[in-house]
Amino acid sequence: MLKTLVKVTSFGIAIFLSLLAGIAMSTAESAFPWGTEFKASLDFTHSGLSKDQAIAELDSMADGSGLRLAKVVADPNDFFNSRSLYVFRRAAPQEPQDIDWFKPGMHGRLLPSHDLGTASLNGPYVYSGGPAAERAFLEWTDANGVGRSVVARNPATILSQALIESGAWLTLLTCAVLSATAVISWYVLRARARALKALHGARTLRIASDDIFSLLGSFGASAALGLAASAAAVVFQGKASHLPEFLLTAGSFIACAAVGVGLCALVMGVMTWPTIDGLASRRPPEKHFGMVSEILKAGTLVLVAVTLPVIGASIAQAANLSTQNAKWQVLKDNVALRISVQSDAEFATHQEALRNIAASASRAGKLTMSYAFPPGNSGSGEFDGIVLVNPEYLQTIAPLLIHETSQAQNLLDRVAEPVVYDFLPPGAKDFWSRQFPLLNRAGNNHQGIDETLRYYRYTGPEEFPALPPVVGEMVQFHHPLIIVADRPAETFNDSTMAAFLSSGNLTFSDASWVNTNLQESSLAAAVLSVDRIADAALYNSQLQNQSAGLKALSFALVLLALTMGIAVSAIVYSISGAKRLFVQRTAGWTWSRVLRRRMTWEGALATALAGGMFFALGADRRPETLWTLTGIPLYVAISLTLHIAFAKGVFAKTLARRA
């Protein structure tokens, strides 16, 4: 059984390292697609360039300097699995071209920059070119007030990003533990043969070289099979064009692992070399591995105890972030205006026009309003926030709050309770009575506060999403006070409407309607771009979803390492105590009684190490450390199963010899 485990482990190491190679390739492809050398995150918020002007200037720069530049965009209709590149002129395709992404399930297209449409200019870009072209691009961003953060491509950066951000560092660490376990297992298997060779006077160098070469031969055969299986999987998934790069990357990782296995074998051979006293006393050669196997097992348990809270918390966090960002899908078609104003006085000249376009959109049913007041301003312990919305916003987010979207028109009747203004909690009423006069279209008074607005106490099971006054951000409330304004443009003054439009709290559900109306408005020169508000969140949701899956896989590998470590310890224990186990079992003892002392030690070891790591990591001061304690029953269950299985095997062999 142990021999099978060694072969399976070697095969598994090759699979895991092939997976790591795939992660590294996917990371490089995600960060630097299209063979580019630099990744830049650009922010046009404070730039005076319109979208059309920015695209035209970048097209011209690409034509003149030879710069290969593209904007990376996640498809809002399939944001988990689609990523496209909008290429600026010169390298731009004449017709859309499908991108052959290496990541399974990922698809997208190369598109010309003029097809950006309502996609936001803010976000990730990738580029490459000669030093002069790259310098010209950076100078252009500085000259036009475009915020930027640039990362250059290099193998160390890509590998560290693949290991850390995806959780693949755990895969690499697990492979190291499994390699050490495989070496120990191999030497356990060859312990008796090595002792006999030493007893018959074989040369030390010959014995050591035979052990190492036989180990590397077995490792190489299983690893080659694992690499072949991985390559077949790449071809099966339709990624044959990436096969040479994959084989080179995975083969390099496996070659490094083989070197590591060889060095580990040398160290293990010295540590467990059969002694004259051991041979003369006829002690089982496997006893040499008792201490080593216990240390390895304890180290693996510590690894599990440390990684359980880290991985458990990070998986939960990544999944939660992915889920939270995915909520933006209901707003994937909503757009906001990016307005050019140089001063408060200039902004004041546009307020009436901004209010008019908002009023027109409201009458057409194309305006959504959501304004979340900063947390802590509700003034009451009953509410964890105050949210100002219109009916169109409620209808838009209905799929996030109820399953029967056909009831979206009556959403608040299902997930909220109406509240009369006069009966609001004193703190909330006081806060709103001070805010409303500042927003009121009727003047600095309370006229309409209990007539044009409706108040609700949210009681739904799902978190209520709302937009703070920062474009691209979303907050979640459990029990907010919801204030509904049926006709925002008639309820709030021009300055409030203009401020809500510029901060992304008033958005439009139809980009084509906005573009048509802007052409007939004095705002045409002031509006720099009409951008989707959900792009950044949906792209982040894609990345977090990928990270959560990889971290879950990495944790599964740690459990395999723990299982292998326990297996080695269990087989060494069973072989070392074969005579005692045989006598106890033939005397009628049950396996639970035979292994009682051993399992007591195993339980004590698990409790001591997991408990020690629990307190070392912060105990109950950090809720995620509770994951550490779950390692105790997990460890004991695996250990008991393997000890019984190996004890039965050793008993059967001993019985056959006695017979």
C-alpha positions in Angstrom: 0.0 0.0 0.0 2.8 2.4 0.8 4.5 1.7 -2.5 1.2 2.6 -4.2 1.1 5.8 -2.2 4.6 6.7 -3.3 3.7 6.3 -6.9 0.4 8.2 -6.5 2.3 11.0 -4.7 4.9 11.3 -7.4 2.1 11.4 -10.0 0.3 13.9 -7.9 3.3 16.1 -7.6 3.6 16.3 -11.3 -0.1 17.1 -11.6 0.2 19.8 -9.0 3.3 21.3 -10.6 1.6 21.2 -14.0 -1.3 23.0 -12.4 1.1 25.5 -10.9 2.5 26.0 -14.4 -1.0 26.6 -15.7 -1.6 29.1 -12.9 1.6 30.9 -13.7 0.7 31.1 -17.4 -2.9 32.2 -16.6 -1.5 34.9 -14.3 0.9 36.1 -16.9 -1.8 36.1 -19.5 -4.2 37.9 -17.3 -1.8 40.6 -16.2 0.1 41.0 -19.5 -2.2 39.7 -22.3 -1.4 40.0 -26.0 2.4 39.6 -25.4 2.7 43.0 -23.8 5.4 44.1 -21.4 3.6 46.6 -19.2 0.3 46.9 -17.3 -1.1 50.3 -16.4 -4.1 51.2 -14.3 -5.4 54.6 -15.6 -7.8 57.0 -13.9 -9.4 59.7 -16.1 -11.5 61.2 -13.3 -9.5 64.4 -13.1 -8.6 64.6 -16.8 -10.1 67.3 -19.0 -10.1 65.0 -22.0 -13.3 63.7 -23.5 -13.5 60.0 -24.3 -13.5 60.7 -28.1 -10.5 63.0 -27.7 -8.6 60.5 -25.5 -9.2 57.7 -28.0 -8.2 59.8 -31.0 -5.0 60.9 -29.3 -4.1 57.4 -28.2 -4.8 56.1 -31.7 -2.5 58.8 -33.1 0.2 58.0 -30.6 0.0 54.3 -31.5 0.3 55.1 -35.2 3.2 57.5 -34.8 5.3 55.6 -32.2 4.5 52.0 -32.9 3.1 51.6 -29.4 0.9 48.4 -28.9 -1.8 49.6 -26.5 -5.1 48.0 -25.5 -7.8 48.5 -22.9 -8.8 45.4 -20.9 -12.6 45.0 -20.3 -14.6 42.3 -18.8 -17.8 41.6 -20.7 -20.7 42.8 -18.5 -23.0 40.0 -19.9 -20.5 37.2 -18.9 -18.1 38.9 -16.5 -16.8 35.6 -14.9 -15.7 34.1 -18.2 -15.1 36.9 -20.8 -12.3 39.4 -21.2 -11.7 41.5 -24.3 -9.0 43.8 -25.5 -9.8 47.1 -27.2 -6.8 47.8 -29.3 -5.7 51.3 -30.3 -4.9 52.0 -33.9 -2.0 50.5 -35.9 -2.2 47.1 -34.2 -6.0 47.2 -34.1 -7.7 44.4 -36.1 -9.9 45.4 -39.1 -12.5 42.9 -37.9 -13.1 41.5 -34.4 -10.9 38.5 -33.7 -11.4 35.8 -31.1 -8.7 35.6 -28.4 -7.3 32.2 -27.6 -7.0 32.6 -23.9 -5.1 29.8 -22.0 -7.5 29.9 -19.0 -10.2 27.2 -19.5 -13.6 28.7 -20.1 -12.3 32.2 -20.7 -13.2 33.9 -24.0 -13.0 37.3 -25.5 -12.1 39.3 -28.6 -9.6 41.8 -30.0 -11.6 44.9 -30.9 -10.7 48.3 -32.3 -10.7 51.2 -29.8 -13.6 53.0 -31.4 -15.8 50.1 -30.3 -15.3 51.0 -26.6 -18.8 52.5 -26.6 -19.9 53.0 -23.0 -17.0 51.0 -21.5 -15.2 53.2 -19.0 -11.8 54.7 -19.9 -10.8 54.1 -16.3 -9.2 50.7 -15.5 -6.5 48.3 -16.8 -4.5 48.9 -19.9 -1.6 46.8 -21.3 1.1 48.1 -23.7 4.6 47.4 -25.1 6.9 49.1 -27.6 10.3 50.6 -27.8 11.6 52.9 -25.0 10.6 56.0 -27.0 7.0 54.8 -27.5 6.7 53.8 -23.8 8.1 57.1 -22.6 5.7 59.0 -24.9 2.7 57.2 -23.5 3.7 58.0 -19.9 4.3 61.6 -20.8 0.9 61.8 -22.4 -0.8 60.6 -19.2 1.1 63.1 -17.1 0.3 66.0 -19.5 -3.4 65.2 -19.5 -3.9 64.7 -15.8 -4.5 61.0 -16.1 -3.7 59.1 -12.9 -1.6 56.0 -13.5 0.0 53.0 -11.8 2.4 51.0 -14.0 3.8 47.5 -13.5 6.6 46.1 -15.7 6.6 42.4 -16.7 9.2 40.2 -15.3 9.3 36.4 -14.4 9.8 37.0 -10.7 6.8 39.4 -10.5 4.6 36.9 -12.4 5.6 33.9 -10.3 5.1 35.8 -7.0 1.7 37.0 -8.2 0.8 33.5 -9.2 1.9 32.1 -5.9 0.5 34.8 -3.5 -2.6 36.3 -5.1 -4.1 33.0 -6.3 -3.1 31.0 -3.2 -0.9 28.8 -5.3 2.0 29.3 -2.8 0.1 26.7 -0.8 0.3 24.3 -3.8 4.1 24.8 -4.0 4.5 24.3 -0.3 2.4 21.2 -0.4 4.5 19.8 -3.2 7.6 20.3 -1.1 6.0 18.5 1.8 4.8 15.7 -0.5 8.2 15.4 -2.0 9.8 14.9 1.4 7.0 12.4 2.3 7.7 10.5 -0.9 11.4 10.2 -0.2 10.7 9.0 3.4 8.2 6.5 2.1 10.6 5.2 -0.5 13.4 4.7 2.1 10.9 2.9 4.3 10.2 0.5 1.4 13.9 0.0 0.8 15.0 -0.1 4.4 15.2 -3.9 4.7 16.9 -4.3 1.3 19.4 -1.6 2.2 20.1 -3.3 5.6 20.8 -6.6 3.9 23.1 -5.0 1.4 25.1 -3.4 4.2 25.1 -6.7 6.1 26.6 -8.4 3.0 29.4 -5.8 2.7 28.1 -3.8 -0.2 30.0 -0.5 -0.7 28.3 2.5 0.8 28.5 4.5 -2.4 26.9 1.7 -4.3 24.0 1.4 -1.9 23.4 5.2 -1.8 23.5 5.5 -5.6 21.2 2.6 -6.1 18.7 4.1 -3.6 18.8 7.6 -5.2 18.7 6.4 -8.8 15.8 4.0 -8.1 13.9 6.8 -6.4 14.5 9.2 -9.2 13.6 6.5 -11.7 10.3 5.8 -10.0 9.7 9.5 -9.5 10.6 10.3 -13.1 8.2 7.6 -14.5 5.3 8.7 -12.4 6.1 12.4 -13.1 6.3 11.8 -16.8 2.9 10.1 -16.7 1.5 13.1 -14.8 3.0 15.6 -17.2 1.6 13.6 -20.1 -1.9 13.5 -18.5 -1.7 17.3 -17.9 -0.6 17.9 -21.5 -3.5 15.7 -22.7 -5.9 17.8 -20.6 -4.5 21.0 -22.2 -5.1 19.6 -25.7 -8.6 18.2 -24.7 -9.6 21.7 -23.6 -8.7 23.1 -27.0 -5.5 24.8 -25.9 -3.1 22.9 -28.2 -1.6 26.2 -29.4 -0.3 26.8 -25.8 1.2 23.3 -25.5 4.9 24.1 -26.1 4.8 26.9 -23.6 3.0 24.7 -21.1 5.4 21.8 -21.5 8.4 24.1 -21.1 7.0 25.7 -17.9 5.7 22.5 -16.3 8.8 20.6 -17.3 11.0 23.2 -15.7 9.0 23.0 -12.4 9.2 19.2 -12.4 12.9 19.2 -13.1 13.4 21.5 -10.1 11.3 19.1 -8.1 13.5 16.2 -9.2 16.6 18.0 -8.0 14.9 18.7 -4.7 13.9 15.1 -4.3 17.5 14.0 -5.0 19.0 16.3 -2.4 16.3 15.3 0.1 17.2 11.6 -0.6 20.9 12.3 0.1 20.0 13.9 3.5 17.5 11.1 4.3 20.0 8.4 3.4 22.6 9.9 5.8 20.1 10.3 8.6 18.7 6.7 8.4 21.8 4.8 7.5 21.7 1.3 9.1 24.1 0.9 12.0 26.0 -2.1 13.1 24.2 -2.1 16.5 20.9 -2.0 14.7 21.8 -4.9 12.4 23.1 -6.9 15.3 20.0 -6.4 17.5 17.8 -7.4 14.6 15.6 -4.3 15.1 13.3 -3.6 12.1 15.1 -1.2 9.8 12.0 0.9 9.5 12.5 2.0 13.1 15.1 4.4 11.8 12.3 6.4 10.3 10.2 6.6 13.5 11.5 10.0 14.6 11.7 11.4 11.1 8.2 10.4 10.3 6.9 11.9 13.5 8.6 15.2 12.8 7.3 15.3 9.3 3.8 14.5 10.5 3.9 17.2 13.2 5.3 19.7 10.7 2.5 18.9 8.3 -0.1 19.2 11.0 1.4 22.7 11.9 1.1 23.6 8.2 -2.6 22.6 8.2 -3.2 24.4 11.5 -1.6 27.6 10.1 -3.2 27.4 6.7 -6.7 26.5 7.9 -7.5 30.0 9.2 -5.6 31.7 6.4 -7.1 29.7 3.6 -10.5 29.5 5.2 -10.7 33.2 5.7 -9.2 34.0 2.3 -11.5 31.7 0.4 -14.5 33.2 2.3 -13.2 36.7 1.6 -12.5 36.0 -2.1 -15.9 34.4 -2.5 -17.6 37.2 -0.7 -15.9 39.9 -2.7 -16.7 38.0 -5.9 -20.4 37.8 -4.8 -20.5 41.4 -3.7 -19.0 42.7 -6.9 -21.2 40.4 -8.9 -24.2 42.3 -7.6 -23.2 45.1 -10.0 -24.5 42.9 -12.8 -28.0 44.3 -12.2 -26.5 47.7 -13.0 -24.4 46.5 -15.9 -26.2 48.7 -18.4 -26.3 51.8 -16.2 -24.1 54.7 -17.2 -22.9 57.9 -15.5 -21.8 61.2 -16.8 -18.2 62.4 -16.5 -18.4 66.1 -16.5 -15.7 68.7 -17.2 -15.7 71.6 -14.7 -12.8 73.8 -13.8 -14.5 75.7 -10.9 -17.5 75.8 -8.7 -18.8 78.8 -10.7 -18.6 76.8 -14.0 -20.3 73.8 -12.3 -23.1 76.2 -11.2 -23.7 77.2 -14.9 -24.5 73.6 -15.8 -26.8 72.8 -12.9 -30.0 73.6 -14.6 -29.2 71.7 -17.7 -28.1 68.7 -15.6 -31.4 68.8 -13.7 -33.3 69.0 -17.0 -31.8 65.9 -18.5 -32.4 64.1 -15.2 -36.0 65.2 -15.2 -36.4 64.0 -18.8 -34.9 60.7 -18.0 -37.1 60.3 -14.9 -40.3 61.0 -17.0 -39.0 58.3 -19.6 -38.4 55.8 -16.8 -34.6 55.7 -17.5 -33.3 57.4 -14.4 -32.1 55.5 -11.3 -31.2 57.2 -8.1 -29.4 55.7 -5.1 -27.7 57.7 -2.4 -26.3 56.1 0.7 -25.6 58.5 3.5 -22.3 57.8 5.3 -22.6 55.0 7.9 -23.2 56.3 11.4 -25.4 59.2 10.3 -28.7 57.3 10.7 -28.9 58.7 14.3 -30.7 55.6 15.5 -29.7 52.2 16.7 -32.7 50.8 14.8 -31.2 51.6 11.4 -27.7 50.9 10.1 -28.0 53.4 7.3 -30.3 55.8 5.4 -30.8 55.3 1.7 -32.4 57.7 -0.7 -33.8 55.9 -3.9 -36.4 56.2 -6.6 -38.8 53.4 -7.8 -36.6 52.7 -10.9 -33.6 51.8 -8.7 -35.8 49.5 -6.6 -37.0 47.7 -9.7 -33.4 47.4 -11.0 -32.1 45.8 -7.8 -35.2 43.6 -7.2 -33.4 40.4 -8.5 -30.9 40.8 -5.6 -33.6 40.9 -2.9 -36.4 38.6 -4.1 -36.6 35.5 -6.2 -39.9 36.3 -7.9 -38.8 39.2 -10.1 -42.3 39.5 -11.5 -43.1 41.2 -8.2 -40.5 43.9 -8.7 -43.1 46.6 -9.0 -44.2 45.9 -5.5 -40.8 45.2 -4.0 -41.1 47.2 -0.9 -44.5 45.6 0.0 -42.6 42.3 0.2 -39.3 43.3 1.9 -40.1 46.5 3.9 -42.7 48.1 6.2 -44.0 51.6 5.6 -43.2 54.2 8.3 -44.9 57.5 8.9 -42.4 60.4 9.0 -43.7 61.7 12.3 -43.1 58.2 13.9 -39.5 57.8 12.8 -37.1 57.1 15.6 -36.0 60.5 17.1 -32.4 60.2 15.9 -33.2 59.3 12.3 -35.9 62.0 12.2 -33.6 64.6 13.6 -30.9 63.8 11.0 -33.2 63.8 8.1 -35.0 67.0 9.2 -31.6 68.7 9.1 -30.6 67.3 5.7 -33.8 67.7 3.8 -33.9 71.6 3.8 -30.5 71.6 2.2 -31.8 69.4 -0.7 -35.4 70.6 -1.0 -36.4 72.2 -4.3 -39.1 74.3 -2.5 -36.4 76.1 -0.5 -34.7 75.9 2.9 -37.7 74.4 4.6 -39.5 71.2 5.3 -42.2 71.6 2.7 -43.0 68.2 1.1 -40.9 66.2 3.6 -43.8 64.0 4.5 -45.8 64.4 1.3 -43.5 63.9 -1.6 -41.4 61.2 0.1 -42.2 57.7 1.3 -40.4 56.0 4.2 -39.8 52.3 4.7 -38.1 50.1 7.3 -36.2 47.4 5.4 -36.9 43.9 6.7 -35.7 41.7 3.9 -33.3 38.7 4.4 -30.8 39.9 1.9 -28.5 42.9 2.3 -29.8 46.0 0.7 -27.3 47.5 -1.9 -26.9 51.2 -2.2 -24.4 53.6 -3.9 -22.3 56.0 -1.8 -21.2 59.3 -3.4 -18.2 57.6 -5.0 -18.5 56.3 -8.6 -18.0 52.5 -8.7 -18.5 51.8 -5.0 -21.4 49.9 -3.4 -22.4 49.5 0.3 -24.6 46.9 1.9 -27.1 47.5 4.7 -28.9 45.0 6.8 -31.7 47.3 8.3 -31.6 50.7 6.5 -34.3 53.4 6.5 -35.3 53.6 2.8 -36.6 57.0 1.6 -38.3 56.9 -1.8 -38.6 59.9 -4.0 -41.0 59.2 -6.9 -39.9 62.3 -8.9 -36.4 63.3 -7.7 -36.1 66.2 -10.2 -39.2 67.8 -8.7 -38.3 67.1 -5.1 -34.6 68.2 -5.0 -33.0 71.4 -6.1 -30.7 71.9 -9.1 -27.5 71.8 -7.1 -28.4 68.5 -5.5 -29.4 66.9 -8.8 -26.2 68.1 -10.4 -24.1 66.8 -7.5 -25.9 63.4 -7.6 -25.2 63.2 -11.4 -21.5 64.0 -11.0 -21.0 61.6 -8.2 -22.7 58.6 -9.9 -25.7 58.5 -7.5 -28.0 59.4 -10.4 -27.4 57.1 -13.4 -29.2 56.3 -16.6 -30.3 52.8 -17.7 -30.2 53.6 -21.4 -26.9 54.9 -22.9 -28.3 55.5 -26.3 -31.1 57.7 -24.9 -28.5 59.7 -23.0 -26.3 60.2 -26.1 -29.3 61.3 -28.2 -30.4 63.9 -25.5 -26.9 65.2 -25.0 -26.8 66.2 -28.7 -29.7 68.5 -28.1 -28.5 69.9 -24.9 -26.0 72.6 -23.9 -24.2 69.9 -21.9 -22.7 68.3 -25.0 -19.4 70.2 -24.5 -19.3 69.7 -20.8 -19.9 65.9 -20.7 -16.5 64.2 -21.4 -17.9 60.7 -21.5 -20.8 58.5 -20.8 -19.5 55.4 -19.0 -20.8 52.2 -17.6 -20.5 52.2 -13.8 -20.1 48.5 -13.2 -17.0 47.7 -15.3 -14.4 47.8 -12.6 -16.5 45.9 -10.1 -17.4 43.1 -12.6 -13.7 42.8 -13.6 -12.7 42.5 -9.9 -15.5 39.9 -9.4 -13.9 37.8 -12.2 -10.5 38.0 -10.6 -11.8 37.2 -7.1 -13.9 34.2 -8.4 -10.7 32.8 -9.9 -8.8 33.3 -6.7 -11.4 31.6 -4.6 -11.3 28.5 -6.8 -7.5 28.2 -6.7 -7.3 28.7 -3.0 -9.9 25.9 -2.4 -7.8 23.6 -4.6 -4.7 24.6 -2.7 -6.3 23.6 0.6 -7.2 20.2 -0.9 -3.5 19.7 -1.6 -2.6 20.5 2.0 -5.0 17.8 3.2 -3.3 15.3 0.8 0.0 16.3 2.3 -1.4 15.7 5.8 -2.7 12.3 4.7 0.6 11.2 3.3 2.5 12.3 6.4 0.1 10.3 8.6 0.4 7.4 6.3 4.2 7.2 6.6 4.0 7.5 10.4 1.3 4.8 10.6 3.2 2.3 8.4 6.4 2.9 10.4 4.5 2.4 13.7 2.8 -0.8 12.5 6.0 -2.4 11.2 8.0 -1.4 14.2 5.4 -2.9 16.6 4.4 -5.9 14.4 5.1 -8.5 17.1 3.1 -6.6 19.8 0.2 -6.0 17.4 0.2 -9.7 16.4 0.1 -10.9 20.0 -2.6 -8.4 21.0 -4.8 -9.2 18.0 -4.5 -13.0 18.3 -5.5 -12.5 22.0 -8.8 -11.2 20.8 -8.2 -7.5 21.3 -10.3 -5.2 19.0 -8.4 -2.8 16.8 -9.6 0.1 18.9 -8.1 -1.5 22.0 -4.9 -2.4 20.1 -4.4 1.2 18.9 -5.8 2.9 22.0 -2.4 4.2 23.3 -1.3 5.2 19.8 -4.5 7.1 19.1 -4.3 8.8 22.5 -0.9 10.1 21.5 -2.2 11.1 18.1 -5.1 13.0 19.7 -2.8 14.7 22.2 -0.4 15.7 19.4 -3.2 17.1 17.3 -4.7 19.0 20.3 -1.3 20.3 21.4 -0.2 21.6 18.0 -3.6 22.9 16.8 -4.3 24.4 20.2 -0.9 26.0 20.3 -1.3 27.5 16.8 -4.8 28.7 17.8 -3.4 30.8 20.7 -0.3 31.8 18.7 -2.5 33.1 15.9 -4.5 35.3 18.2 -7.1 32.9 19.7 -10.6 34.4 19.9 -9.4 37.9 19.1 -9.5 36.8 15.5 -12.6 34.8 14.5 -10.9 33.1 11.6 -8.5 31.3 14.0 -11.4 29.1 15.0 -10.7 27.2 11.8 -7.5 26.0 13.4 -9.4 23.8 15.9 -11.3 22.0 13.1 -7.9 20.4 12.3 -8.2 18.3 15.4 -11.1 16.0 14.5 -10.0 16.0 10.9 -6.5 14.8 11.9 -7.8 12.2 14.3 -10.3 10.8 11.7 -7.6 10.4 9.0 -5.1 9.0 11.5 -7.5 6.4 12.9 -8.5 5.2 9.4 -4.9 4.9 8.2 -3.6 3.2 11.4 -6.2 0.6 11.3 -5.6 0.0 7.6 -1.9 -0.4 8.0 -2.1 -2.4 11.2 -4.4 -4.9 9.4 -1.9 -5.2 6.6 1.0 -5.8 8.9 -1.0 -8.4 10.9 -1.9 -10.3 7.8 1.7 -10.5 6.6 2.9 -11.5 10.1 0.1 -14.2 10.3 1.2 -15.6 6.9 4.8 -15.9 8.1 3.6 -17.6 11.3 1.5 -20.0 9.4 
